[in-house]
Amino acid sequence: MSQTHVYFIGAGPGDPELVTVKGQRLISEADLVLYAGSLVPKAVVDCAGPDATVADSAPMSLEETHAMMVEAVRNGGVVARVHTGDPALFGAIREQMALLDAEGIQYEVVPGVTAGFAAAASACRSYTVPEITQTLIFTRIAGRTPVPESENLRSLAAHGSAMCIYLSAGDPEGVQQELEAGGLHEETLVVMAYRVGWPEEQIVETRLSRLAADSRSNSFTRQTVFLILPGQGRIDSAETKSLLYDTGFSHMFRK
């Protein structure tokens, strides 16, 4: 039976208590802990063992991080490769796994809490609302790296579903323009979450018509996710409610 030597671990959005129990255990047991220090606070990996090598991968290239992992494995060690949020979302793990495959090194991915869900939790908001939207789109605006034309923000906004927009705080004007061009109403609720999960976290609610202005006035120009919540407003009795706990709705657990 093959043995896992490298673990890609989702560190969550920044709060050390939002790492999974499994992820924290693996970090504490690893011989090499590589973490993306530009997005993962050092406190997340402070549980590493006293004899572990802990290195910030932010200034390293793919080749450099790969060489460190291979060396650790060849010396009989276990590697915890710690990524921000969840590794499956903008985590850049595919190219790392391809290199490990070429070396015949076994790996495993441990999921984490992505910033989009942490932001909704901090704002006490839900992406899905009965009879309003049952779909959530995770995406970003095109920047230094392109986005497929079929997935441009304007086209996705036309669906009218909830959205969580990553990696786009540097161009809030472009985000607002594309969402409005896609047909979203100017009064659409927007939650701006800056450094969610960090001590300096800020959550600001605004409207689509104010997205760019409020983002700039709060200096949310990086490490910010935008939650786009069509058809939502203040929580009151006028909004539709889930049928799950409705006394008139029967299911296999309640007649």
C-alpha positions in Angstrom: 0.0 0.0 0.0 1.4 3.4 -1.0 2.3 5.9 1.7 1.4 9.6 1.5 4.4 11.9 1.9 2.9 15.3 0.9 -0.3 16.9 2.2 -1.8 19.9 0.6 -3.7 21.5 3.5 -6.3 24.2 3.3 -5.4 26.8 5.9 -8.7 28.6 5.9 -9.0 32.4 5.5 -6.6 33.3 8.2 -8.1 32.5 11.6 -5.9 29.7 13.1 -9.1 28.2 14.6 -10.6 27.8 11.1 -8.2 25.1 10.1 -9.7 21.6 10.2 -8.7 19.3 13.0 -7.0 17.0 10.4 -5.1 19.8 8.8 -3.8 21.0 12.2 -2.8 17.5 13.2 -0.8 17.0 9.9 1.0 20.3 10.3 2.0 19.4 13.9 3.3 16.0 12.6 5.1 17.2 9.5 8.9 17.4 9.1 8.6 20.2 6.5 5.9 22.9 6.7 5.7 25.1 3.6 3.2 27.9 3.9 2.2 30.7 1.6 3.1 33.6 4.0 1.7 36.3 1.8 -1.8 34.9 2.5 -1.4 32.5 5.4 -0.6 34.0 8.9 2.3 32.5 10.7 0.0 31.7 13.6 -1.6 29.0 11.4 1.6 27.0 11.4 2.7 27.7 14.9 1.5 24.3 15.8 4.4 22.8 13.8 6.7 20.5 15.8 9.9 21.9 17.4 12.1 19.9 15.1 10.2 20.7 11.9 11.5 23.0 9.2 9.0 25.8 8.6 9.5 27.9 5.5 7.5 30.8 3.9 7.0 29.9 0.2 5.9 33.4 -0.8 9.3 34.5 -2.3 9.9 31.0 -3.8 9.3 29.7 -7.3 7.5 26.5 -8.2 10.8 24.8 -8.8 12.2 25.9 -5.4 9.2 24.7 -3.4 9.2 21.4 -5.3 12.9 20.8 -4.6 12.4 21.4 -0.9 9.5 18.9 -0.9 11.4 16.3 -2.8 14.4 16.6 -0.5 12.3 16.2 2.6 10.5 13.1 1.2 13.8 11.5 0.0 15.1 11.9 3.5 12.1 10.0 4.9 10.1 13.1 5.9 6.5 14.2 5.6 5.5 17.5 4.0 2.7 19.8 4.9 2.1 22.2 2.0 -0.2 24.8 3.5 -2.4 26.9 1.2 -4.8 29.7 2.0 -8.5 29.0 2.0 -9.3 25.7 0.2 -6.6 24.3 -2.1 -9.2 23.5 -4.8 -10.1 27.2 -5.4 -7.4 29.4 -6.9 -4.9 27.1 -5.1 -2.3 26.5 -7.8 -2.0 22.9 -6.7 -2.4 21.2 -10.2 1.1 22.0 -11.3 2.6 21.0 -8.0 0.8 17.6 -8.1 2.0 17.1 -11.7 5.6 17.4 -10.6 5.0 15.1 -7.6 3.4 12.5 -10.0 6.6 12.7 -12.2 8.6 11.9 -9.1 6.3 9.1 -8.0 5.6 10.8 -4.7 2.2 10.2 -3.1 0.1 13.1 -1.9 -3.3 14.0 -0.4 -5.4 17.1 -0.3 -7.0 18.3 2.9 -9.9 20.7 2.3 -10.1 24.1 4.1 -12.6 27.0 4.6 -12.5 29.3 1.7 -12.7 33.1 2.2 -16.0 33.3 0.4 -17.7 31.1 3.0 -15.9 32.8 5.9 -17.0 36.2 4.6 -20.7 35.1 4.4 -20.4 33.8 8.0 -18.8 37.0 9.3 -21.5 39.1 7.5 -24.3 36.7 8.8 -25.5 36.4 5.2 -26.6 33.4 3.1 -25.8 33.0 -0.6 -28.9 31.0 -1.3 -32.4 32.4 -0.7 -35.6 30.3 -1.4 -37.3 31.4 -4.6 -34.6 34.1 -5.2 -31.4 32.3 -6.0 -30.2 28.7 -5.5 -26.9 29.1 -7.4 -23.5 30.5 -6.3 -20.7 31.4 -8.8 -17.1 31.7 -7.6 -15.1 33.8 -10.1 -12.8 36.8 -10.7 -12.3 39.6 -13.1 -9.6 39.4 -15.8 -6.4 41.0 -14.7 -2.7 40.1 -15.2 -3.9 36.6 -15.9 -6.9 36.2 -18.3 -10.3 34.7 -17.8 -12.0 32.6 -20.5 -14.3 34.8 -22.7 -17.2 32.6 -21.9 -16.7 33.3 -18.2 -16.3 37.0 -18.3 -18.0 38.8 -15.3 -20.7 40.4 -17.5 -21.9 37.1 -18.9 -21.9 35.4 -15.4 -23.8 38.4 -13.9 -26.6 37.8 -16.5 -27.6 34.7 -14.6 -28.8 36.8 -11.7 -27.4 34.3 -9.2 -25.3 35.0 -6.1 -21.6 35.5 -6.8 -18.3 35.6 -4.8 -15.6 37.5 -6.6 -12.0 36.9 -5.8 -8.7 38.5 -6.8 -10.4 41.6 -8.2 -10.1 44.3 -5.5 -7.5 46.1 -7.6 -10.1 47.0 -10.1 -13.4 47.7 -8.3 -14.5 50.0 -11.1 -14.2 47.2 -13.6 -16.1 44.8 -11.3 -19.0 47.3 -10.8 -19.1 48.1 -14.5 -19.2 44.5 -15.6 -21.9 43.5 -13.1 -24.1 46.4 -14.1 -23.6 45.6 -17.8 -24.6 42.1 -17.0 -28.0 43.3 -15.9 -27.7 43.4 -12.1 -29.8 46.1 -10.4 -27.9 49.0 -9.0 -29.5 48.3 -5.6 -28.1 44.7 -5.5 -26.6 44.0 -2.0 -22.8 43.7 -2.0 -20.7 42.6 0.9 -17.1 43.6 0.9 -14.9 41.4 3.1 -11.3 42.6 3.7 -8.8 40.2 5.1 -11.5 38.0 6.5 -10.4 35.8 9.3 -7.4 38.1 10.2 -7.3 40.4 13.3 -7.8 43.4 10.9 -10.9 41.9 9.2 -13.4 44.4 8.0 -16.9 43.7 6.6 -18.8 46.5 4.8 -22.2 46.2 3.2 -23.1 48.4 0.3 -25.0 48.5 -3.0 -23.8 47.7 -6.4 -24.0 51.4 -7.4 -21.5 52.2 -4.6 -19.2 49.2 -4.9 -16.2 51.0 -6.5 -16.6 54.2 -4.4 -16.9 52.3 -1.1 -14.1 49.9 -1.9 -11.8 52.9 -2.6 -12.9 54.9 0.4 -12.2 51.9 2.7 -8.9 51.2 0.9 -10.0 47.7 0.0 -7.6 47.3 -2.9 -6.3 43.9 -2.1 -7.2 40.7 -0.1 -10.9 41.5 -0.5 -13.7 39.4 -1.7 -17.0 40.8 -3.0 -20.2 38.9 -2.2 -22.9 39.8 -4.7 -26.3 39.0 -3.3 -29.2 39.7 -5.7 -32.7 40.1 -4.3 -31.5 40.3 -0.7 -31.9 43.1 1.8 -32.6 43.3 5.5 -33.8 40.1 7.1 -37.5 40.5 7.8 -40.8 38.6 7.6 -41.4 39.8 4.0 -38.5 37.6 2.7 -39.2 34.0 1.6 -38.3 31.3 4.0 -37.0 27.8 3.6 -39.6 25.0 3.7 -37.3 22.7 5.6 -38.7 23.6 9.0 -42.2 24.7 7.8 -44.9 22.8 9.8 -46.8 22.3 6.6 -43.9 20.6 4.7 -43.6 16.9 5.2 -40.5 14.7 4.5 -39.1 11.3 5.5 -38.1 12.6 9.0 -41.4 14.5 9.7 -44.9 13.6 8.7 
